[in-house]
Amino acid sequence: SCDSNARRFKMAGRQAAQAAQPERSETSAGASAPPYLVEPPSPTLADDTSLDLLEYGLPFNLPLLRRWLDVLLRGLHLLTIVVLGAALLGAPLELRAAILAMLGSGVTLFAIQFWGRPDLFLQWSGLSLLIKLGLVALMLVMPGTAQPLFWGILIWSVIFAHAPATFRHRRLAGTDD
């Protein structure tokens, strides 16, 4: 039936992932290689670290759904950034509506990212997102600051997005386990 097929599919995914796991290389002293030299395991549809909807007979899994939702929301968020930029440069658009659209899409995108990574608040990337959302909200309260805030947030976002992941996902001081 559907349940037994889902279990078999899940088991086959686990076995394939285990078979694809690279051997950890040993150094001359016999210690394991540093984590950055070891390839991460290949993702599978049946990942034990997340809720697998295949187990419940649904034809998709939650991480895949979350990923596509994230991609669609990023596209929508980029659209709101362009609209706000156009409004700030004099296009006949209402500034307050453009700010609200960008803030709404940013909050929604943050929620999706937090759903996938609950420790986001403990990382530099989470702090950066909260600061950006706060600055966008400040545009609503102080519309005269909207243009410099917009360009500052845009530049910061580009720099931060291209910073090394080891920095972006580093835990904030005092939040180590």
C-alpha positions in Angstrom: 0.0 0.0 0.0 1.0 3.7 0.1 2.5 3.4 3.6 4.7 0.4 2.8 5.8 2.1 -0.5 6.8 5.2 1.4 8.8 3.2 3.9 10.6 1.3 1.2 11.4 4.6 -0.7 12.6 6.2 2.6 14.8 3.1 3.3 16.2 3.1 -0.2 17.1 6.8 0.1 18.9 6.2 3.4 20.9 3.3 2.0 21.9 5.3 -1.1 23.0 8.2 1.1 25.1 5.9 3.3 26.7 4.3 0.2 27.6 7.7 -1.2 29.2 8.8 2.1 32.9 9.4 1.5 35.5 7.8 3.7 37.0 10.2 6.2 40.6 10.7 5.4 43.2 10.2 8.0 46.1 12.5 8.6 49.6 11.3 9.3 48.9 11.5 13.1 45.8 9.4 12.6 43.3 12.1 13.4 40.3 12.8 11.2 40.5 15.4 8.4 39.2 18.9 9.2 35.4 19.2 8.6 36.0 21.6 5.6 37.9 18.8 3.8 35.2 16.2 4.2 32.3 16.3 1.8 28.9 16.6 3.3 26.5 13.7 2.7 24.3 13.9 -0.3 20.8 15.2 0.5 18.0 12.7 0.0 14.2 12.9 -0.1 14.1 10.9 3.1 16.2 13.0 5.5 15.8 12.0 9.2 16.5 15.6 10.4 13.2 16.9 9.1 9.6 15.9 9.0 9.2 13.6 6.0 5.7 13.8 4.5 6.4 10.7 2.4 5.8 8.8 5.6 2.3 10.1 5.7 1.5 9.2 2.1 1.9 12.7 0.6 3.9 12.9 -2.6 6.5 15.5 -1.3 8.7 16.2 1.7 8.7 19.3 3.9 12.3 20.4 3.2 11.6 20.4 -0.6 8.4 22.3 -0.1 10.1 24.8 2.2 12.9 25.3 -0.3 10.5 26.1 -3.2 8.5 28.4 -0.9 11.8 30.2 0.0 12.7 30.6 -3.7 9.2 32.0 -4.6 9.3 34.4 -1.6 12.8 35.6 -2.6 11.5 36.5 -6.0 8.5 38.4 -4.6 10.9 40.1 -2.1 13.1 41.3 -5.0 10.1 42.6 -6.8 9.1 44.7 -3.7 12.7 46.0 -3.5 12.5 47.2 -7.1 9.1 48.8 -6.5 10.4 50.6 -3.4 13.5 51.8 -5.3 11.3 53.0 -8.1 9.1 54.9 -5.7 12.1 56.5 -4.1 13.4 57.6 -7.5 10.2 59.4 -8.3 8.0 56.8 -10.0 4.3 57.5 -9.5 3.9 54.9 -6.7 2.8 55.4 -3.1 5.9 55.2 -0.9 4.1 53.9 2.2 2.5 51.0 0.2 5.9 50.1 -1.3 7.6 50.1 2.2 4.8 47.9 3.6 5.1 45.5 0.7 8.9 45.2 1.2 8.5 44.8 5.0 5.7 42.2 4.6 7.7 40.1 2.1 10.8 40.5 4.3 9.0 39.3 7.5 7.5 36.4 5.6 10.8 35.4 4.1 12.4 35.6 7.6 9.6 33.4 9.0 10.3 30.7 6.3 14.0 30.9 7.1 13.4 30.6 10.8 11.1 27.6 10.1 14.0 25.8 8.5 16.7 27.0 10.9 15.3 27.7 14.4 18.7 28.8 15.7 18.7 31.7 13.2 18.4 34.3 16.0 21.7 33.0 17.4 23.7 33.7 14.3 25.0 36.8 12.6 22.7 36.2 9.7 19.6 36.3 11.9 20.8 39.5 13.7 21.4 41.1 10.3 17.9 40.2 9.1 16.3 41.6 12.3 18.3 44.8 11.9 17.3 45.2 8.3 13.6 44.6 9.1 13.9 47.2 11.9 15.4 49.7 9.5 12.6 49.1 6.9 10.0 49.6 9.7 11.8 52.9 10.6 11.1 54.0 7.0 7.4 53.9 7.9 7.8 56.0 11.0 10.3 58.4 9.4 9.6 58.6 5.7 12.2 61.3 5.2 14.9 58.7 6.0 13.6 56.2 3.5 16.0 56.9 0.7 19.3 56.8 2.6 18.0 53.8 4.6 17.0 52.0 1.4 20.5 52.4 -0.2 22.2 51.5 3.1 20.2 48.3 3.5 20.7 47.4 -0.2 24.5 47.8 0.0 24.6 45.9 3.4 22.5 43.1 2.0 24.7 42.6 -1.0 27.9 42.6 1.1 26.4 40.3 3.8 24.9 37.9 1.2 28.3 37.4 -0.4 30.3 37.2 2.9 31.7 33.7 3.7 29.1 31.3 5.2 31.6 30.8 8.1 30.9 34.4 9.0 27.2 34.6 8.2 26.3 31.5 10.2 28.7 32.0 13.0 27.0 32.0 16.4 26.8 35.3 18.2 29.1 35.7 21.3 27.6 34.2 24.4 25.2 31.8 22.4 27.6 28.8 22.1 26.2 25.5 23.3 
